[in-house]
């Protein structure tokens, strides 16, 4: 009967990524730039900007700045 290999020690969780800048736009008939915010992800950027500005998060979209 073959022996099974021992289970390895659990790996450390990945380090969080750095915050990046996102351009925030209002989604209407014409997309309109309304600001810039730093966040780790697009969803986090929308949530933070909506909380800060009082806009509905459903009417916002973001594009990562280069």
C-alpha positions in Angstrom: 0.0 0.0 0.0 1.6 3.4 -1.0 1.9 6.1 1.5 0.3 9.4 1.0 2.3 12.6 1.1 2.0 14.8 4.2 -0.2 17.9 3.9 1.8 21.0 3.5 1.5 24.0 5.9 -1.2 26.5 4.9 0.1 29.4 2.8 -0.1 33.0 4.1 -2.9 35.0 2.6 -1.9 37.3 -0.2 -1.0 40.9 0.7 -3.7 43.4 -0.2 -3.0 45.4 -3.4 -2.2 49.1 -3.2 -4.9 51.6 -3.8 -5.2 52.9 -7.4 -6.9 56.0 -8.7 -10.3 55.7 -10.4 -12.1 58.3 -12.5 -15.8 58.4 -11.5 -18.5 59.1 -14.1 -22.3 59.8 -13.9 -24.1 57.4 -16.2 -26.8 59.3 -18.0 -27.5 59.8 -21.7 -24.0 61.1 -21.9 -21.3 59.9 -19.4 -20.1 62.9 -17.4 -16.9 62.9 -15.3 -17.6 64.0 -11.8 -14.4 63.1 -9.9 -11.5 60.9 -9.0 -11.1 58.6 -6.0 -8.5 56.1 -4.7 -9.6 52.6 -3.9 -8.5 49.0 -4.2 -11.2 48.0 -6.7 -13.8 49.5 -8.9 -16.7 48.4 -6.7 -15.0 49.9 -3.6 -14.4 53.1 -5.6 -18.1 53.3 -6.5 -19.2 52.6 -2.9 -16.8 55.2 -1.4 -17.7 57.9 -3.9 -21.5 57.3 -3.5 -21.1 57.6 0.3 -19.0 60.7 0.0 -21.1 62.5 -2.6 -24.6 61.2 -1.9 -25.1 60.0 -5.5 -26.8 56.7 -6.1 -24.2 54.0 -6.7 -26.4 52.6 -9.5 -25.8 55.7 -11.6 -22.0 55.7 -11.3 -19.3 53.9 -13.2 -15.5 54.0 -12.9 -12.5 53.7 -15.2 -9.1 53.0 -13.8 -6.6 55.8 -14.3 -3.2 55.0 -15.9 
